[in-house]
């Protein structure tokens, strides 16, 4: 069957993203464009044609990895759940991800991207913007959830999303590195619910410091 130009272009794009994942996860800042192209069975010219530069290929790689991640998160926490129920589901989803076959390579990519961002400030700014754009999905997922007698606003969800993401990524890295072997799904869920149930985190986003903590976990 004849392959169309659009199909060939998409095939090359996918092959380059997969090759970039393999090479960048291993070599980080030292990743060679020539090896990425060779693994994808294309020329380096195809990289520039499809992405424009090595840095833009790296940004596309991050978007490609985070997109499905946040889609899975949305499925894990349906709209009918309260804030604490949704946070519980998200935490358990993160913990299950630690046991995925590609958890180690995914962690390696995280570390390598951090190293690349520190070495190349322009790339670092682009990576930060890409991650923030994808994190809007998490903010939208938390917005409108019931929390006690209130409903979580967008500003509150943004504040909470930052803390939750830091907590869950940190715990997940610890599990993958063997530092927190005893942190099972319940541990992840308890830590996340404790964070989300602290009323200060929610109320201060609106400029109001509460007198007492929020609903019990």
URLINBEL-V932381 format. One record per backbone hydrogen bond with DSSP energy under -1.0 kcal/mol. NH is the residue of the N-H (numbers start at 0). CO is the residue of the C=O. E is the energy in kcal/mol with one decimal. If there is no record, write none. Layout:
nh=NH co=CO e=E
nh=NH co=CO e=E
This chain:
nh=7 co=3 e=-2.4
nh=8 co=4 e=-2.3
nh=9 co=5 e=-2.2
nh=10 co=6 e=-2.3
nh=11 co=7 e=-2.4
nh=12 co=8 e=-2.2
nh=13 co=9 e=-2.7
nh=14 co=10 e=-2.4
nh=15 co=11 e=-2.3
nh=16 co=12 e=-2.1
nh=17 co=13 e=-2.3
nh=18 co=14 e=-2.4
nh=19 co=15 e=-2.7
nh=20 co=16 e=-2.1
nh=21 co=17 e=-1.9
nh=22 co=18 e=-2.5
nh=23 co=19 e=-2.9
nh=24 co=20 e=-1.7
nh=26 co=22 e=-3.3
nh=27 co=23 e=-2.0
nh=29 co=26 e=-2.1
nh=30 co=27 e=-2.1
nh=35 co=31 e=-2.0
nh=36 co=32 e=-2.5
nh=37 co=33 e=-2.3
nh=38 co=34 e=-2.7
nh=39 co=35 e=-1.7
nh=41 co=36 e=-2.6
nh=47 co=43 e=-1.6
nh=48 co=44 e=-2.3
nh=49 co=45 e=-2.4
nh=50 co=46 e=-3.0
nh=51 co=46 e=-1.0
nh=56 co=52 e=-1.6
nh=57 co=53 e=-2.1
nh=58 co=54 e=-2.3
nh=59 co=55 e=-2.4
nh=60 co=56 e=-2.0
nh=61 co=57 e=-2.0
nh=62 co=58 e=-2.4
nh=63 co=59 e=-2.4
nh=64 co=60 e=-1.8
nh=65 co=61 e=-2.6
nh=66 co=62 e=-2.3
nh=69 co=65 e=-2.5
nh=70 co=66 e=-1.7
nh=71 co=67 e=-2.3
nh=72 co=68 e=-1.7
nh=73 co=69 e=-2.0
nh=74 co=70 e=-1.6
nh=75 co=71 e=-1.8
nh=76 co=72 e=-1.3
nh=80 co=77 e=-1.7
nh=82 co=145 e=-2.9
nh=85 co=81 e=-2.7
nh=86 co=82 e=-2.7
nh=87 co=83 e=-2.1
nh=88 co=84 e=-2.2
nh=89 co=85 e=-2.5
nh=90 co=86 e=-2.5
nh=91 co=87 e=-2.1
nh=92 co=88 e=-2.0
nh=93 co=89 e=-2.3
nh=94 co=90 e=-2.2
nh=95 co=91 e=-2.2
nh=96 co=92 e=-1.6
nh=97 co=94 e=-1.1
nh=98 co=95 e=-1.5
nh=99 co=96 e=-1.3
nh=102 co=99 e=-1.9
nh=105 co=101 e=-2.4
nh=106 co=102 e=-2.2
nh=107 co=103 e=-2.2
nh=108 co=104 e=-2.1
nh=109 co=105 e=-1.9
nh=110 co=106 e=-2.2
nh=111 co=107 e=-2.5
nh=112 co=108 e=-2.6
nh=113 co=109 e=-1.9
nh=114 co=110 e=-2.1
nh=115 co=111 e=-2.4
nh=116 co=112 e=-2.4
nh=117 co=113 e=-1.9
nh=118 co=114 e=-1.6
nh=119 co=115 e=-2.2
nh=123 co=119 e=-2.7
nh=124 co=120 e=-2.3
nh=125 co=121 e=-1.8
nh=126 co=122 e=-2.8
nh=127 co=123 e=-2.4
nh=128 co=124 e=-2.0
nh=129 co=125 e=-2.1
nh=130 co=126 e=-2.5
nh=131 co=127 e=-2.5
nh=132 co=128 e=-2.0
nh=133 co=129 e=-1.8
nh=134 co=130 e=-2.2
nh=136 co=133 e=-1.7
nh=138 co=134 e=-2.1
nh=139 co=135 e=-2.6
nh=140 co=136 e=-1.8
nh=141 co=137 e=-1.6
nh=142 co=138 e=-1.9
nh=143 co=151 e=-3.4
nh=144 co=141 e=-1.5
nh=146 co=149 e=-2.9
nh=149 co=146 e=-2.0
nh=151 co=144 e=-2.8
nh=156 co=152 e=-2.6
nh=157 co=153 e=-2.2
nh=158 co=154 e=-1.7
nh=159 co=155 e=-2.4
nh=160 co=156 e=-2.8
nh=161 co=157 e=-1.6
nh=162 co=158 e=-1.3
nh=163 co=159 e=-2.9
nh=164 co=160 e=-2.6
nh=165 co=161 e=-1.8
nh=166 co=162 e=-2.4
nh=167 co=163 e=-3.0
nh=168 co=164 e=-2.4
nh=169 co=165 e=-2.0
nh=170 co=166 e=-2.4
nh=171 co=167 e=-2.4
nh=172 co=168 e=-2.5
nh=173 co=169 e=-1.9
nh=174 co=170 e=-2.1
nh=175 co=171 e=-2.4
nh=176 co=172 e=-2.1
nh=177 co=174 e=-1.2
nh=178 co=173 e=-3.0
nh=179 co=173 e=-1.2
nh=182 co=179 e=-1.9
nh=183 co=181 e=-1.5
nh=187 co=183 e=-2.2
nh=188 co=184 e=-2.7
nh=189 co=185 e=-2.9
nh=190 co=186 e=-2.5
nh=191 co=187 e=-2.4
nh=192 co=188 e=-2.7
nh=193 co=189 e=-2.2
nh=194 co=190 e=-1.9
nh=195 co=191 e=-2.5
nh=196 co=192 e=-2.2
nh=200 co=197 e=-1.1
nh=202 co=198 e=-3.2
nh=203 co=199 e=-2.1
nh=205 co=202 e=-1.7
nh=206 co=203 e=-1.4
nh=207 co=202 e=-1.8
